[in-house]
Amino acid sequence: MNPGLLYESPFTDIHYEGLDGVFNEEDADQIVSLVRSFNETVDDPFRTVA
């Protein structure tokens, strides 16, 4: 999954800042890190995006 998608709808439907507006900064960073870690595990080409 491209972590940049977390800054689009449906997150922007809830808050204009996307993930950063829905969650506090620490939680948002952890979510992005988790997505990147998962991408590395499945060798997803989006792991270096966002």
N, C-alpha and C positions, 0 to 999 in steps of 0.2 A: 504494500500500500504506500502510495506517495504521502508522506507526512504533510505536505502542502494542502491536501484535501481537508485537513482538520481546520483550515482557515477559510473554508467555503461552506455553503449550505450543507447540512442543516445547522451547523454551528453558528453561522452568520445570521440565521433566522432567529436565533435566540439572543445573540449579542453581536454587534457590528464588528468586534475585534476577533470573532471566531473563537477558537480554542482558548486564547488568552483572556477573553472576556467571560467565558463560561466557567473556567477553572482559575484558581490562583496561580501565580507564576511558577511556583515550585511544582505543583501538580501538573501543569501544562508541560513543563520541561520533562518531567518523568514520563508522561504519556508519549511525547515525541521520542524520547530515548527508548521506550519500550517498543514502539513501532519500528524504529531503526534496528533494534536488536533482533526483532522478529524477521525483518527483511534480510538481515545478514544470514540468519539461520536458513531461510528458504532461498537465499541467493537472488533476491529481488533486485532488479535494476534501479529501483527508485531509492535505494538506501542512501544515496549521496545527495538527494534532492531535499531542499528546505532546511 
